[in-house]
Amino acid sequence: MCTLKTDNALLGTKLEHGEAHQASHDRWTRRSFMGSLGLAAGGAMMLGGTPVQAFQPTPLMAHLQQEQSNRILVLIQLFGGNDGVNTLIPFEDDEYYRVRPNLSIPKFDTIPFHDNLGFHKSLSAIAPFYEEGRMGILHGVGYPEPDLSHFRSTDIWLTGSKTEDYLNSGWVGRSMESVLDRTGELNYPLAVQLGFASPLLLRGDQRGTGMSINNPAQFRRLAGSGKLYDSENVPESPLGAELAFTRSVANDAFRYAGAIQDAAQAGENSVNYEYGRGLGENLSIVARLIKGNLGAKIYHVVLGGFDTHASQFDFHSLLLRILAESVDSFTQDLAAAGRDQDVLIMTFSEFGRRVEENGSRGTDHGTSAPLFLFGPGVIGGTYGSTPSLTDLDAFDNLKHQFNFRNVYHTVLQDWFGFSPGRTADVIGEDYQSLNFIANPIVTSTTPEQPARSFSLSQNFPNPFRGQTTITYELDQPGPAVLRVFDMQGRMVRELASGTQPAGTHSVIFSTDQLPAGTYMYRLTTGHSQETRKMVVVR
């Protein structure tokens, strides 16, 4: 890995690095292009120049198929490195206005949602999500020893690897084991990528269980006829006969075309997507496939353009508007069919931007950035603290608060119901859950027993200083555990455990020397659990 540094920045990460910066982009762009063509991935097919990427069987895919859960994950990749400092505006921080004389945004031009933070006004379409409790914001998501190269940092996020490790499989395609040997062939994909995306996210070595649709035109052909190419309307000539045969073979090779056609025709969009090209159009396709019961559990879409080295102000504003209004339309579309409860939306970007603006009225490659989660399945609120603009790392970049692998762990374990051991197999080691899923699936290695009914009340008072009361009710005697966690998933206190009688139980929680902030308390009873949020003030 290149370690040459210039002025506290890796060579190639700033616009002023000239040829080195352009060379970095050339490598990044060429790699993405080759990957989209299937040349950087095993098991890809080329259909007359159109890439069709087959994704491989993994423990994740097998588990999701067997679980028969309706839960779906939609990943939105903010390609290029989103500037988190101008996404969530620290309007009370004088340092922000000092280091960004041209890019800073005044408080009156933001949408305040916290004592010292405001949404960029372009996020107005999703700002209500926060007030309604269906938006989670994780501050400072990154990883140790960050790499500021686009293509390398993207690889790290897609594979879940450590900085020093180079993996050839994605974090949801980790295993090389074939699960189709025991589950049989599927006639629908379990994972779908839409748009110009890297196939590395779901890459494996064996038979495929997913697909990539390179553009909306390709989707429309599949939705209309179940085929990519017309094998009949060809010239009446030897060349035409050869073309018809080639197209026929290509259509036959596209194994999930029929499933895509059925789902696309069964599902209809209920809202208009204002940004009808790019992200909006791809999310409209995802909504149709979900509403048409395709069966896919993971969707991946991309919004590019976040590498804002120059003239950032207006372009970044447009990108945030596209993101917000596309997500708003998508959730409305799902809600119209009652499917919004099943879908967790997660954004990610390969890194953030530097704190200070550069000489081109833009920002250069940085480290950590905020990560957004949307949906009724999210425990809404902020996780972590507002990033410090003065307490920086050795290269004057923002320090990360959350390792993105903890986010992956939480999604796999709490959203999809992976066991801790299975999650560790996929991510590479056992990471702590961050407890942002409202109703996590509980897994067990013992035979399932009927879930016991219980209710967990909101603590009172809340917010509180000193102590609060947590009340819960059990409909029958049995084991119950009540624990308190901080927002990084670390257990702070165990308030109750062991076999308890049926009835109402009240527990006093004293904060002692705990710092002010947001905490979670979770009641687990047999195979069921519920989590609520509480706030400590000083």
Secondary structure as UniProt FT lines:
FT   STRAND          5..6
FT   TURN            7..8
FT   STRAND          9..10
FT   TURN            11..12
FT   HELIX           15..17
FT   HELIX           19..36
FT   TURN            37..40
FT   TURN            42..43
FT   STRAND          44..47
FT   TURN            48..49
FT   STRAND          50..53
FT   HELIX           59..67
FT   STRAND          72..78
FT   TURN            79..80
FT   TURN            85..87
FT   STRAND          88..89
FT   TURN            91..92
FT   HELIX           94..99
FT   TURN            101..103
FT   HELIX           107..109
FT   STRAND          110..112
FT   STRAND          118..120
FT   HELIX           121..123
FT   TURN            124..126
FT   HELIX           127..131
FT   TURN            132..133
FT   STRAND          135..142
FT   HELIX           150..159
FT   TURN            163..164
FT   TURN            171..172
FT   HELIX           180..183
FT   STRAND          191..194
FT   HELIX           199..202
FT   STRAND          210..213
FT   HELIX           216..225
FT   HELIX           238..253
FT   TURN            255..256
FT   HELIX           257..266
FT   HELIX           279..291
FT   TURN            292..293
FT   STRAND          298..303
FT   HELIX           312..336
FT   TURN            337..338
FT   HELIX           340..342
FT   STRAND          343..348
FT   TURN            359..360
FT   STRAND          369..374
FT   TURN            376..377
FT   STRAND          381..383
FT   TURN            394..395
FT   STRAND          402..403
FT   HELIX           404..410
FT   HELIX           411..415
FT   HELIX           420..427
FT   STRAND          454..456
FT   STRAND          467..474
FT   STRAND          478..479
FT   STRAND          481..486
FT   TURN            487..488
FT   STRAND          491..496
FT   STRAND          499..500
FT   STRAND          503..510
FT   TURN            512..513
FT   STRAND          517..525
FT   TURN            526..527
FT   STRAND          528..536
//
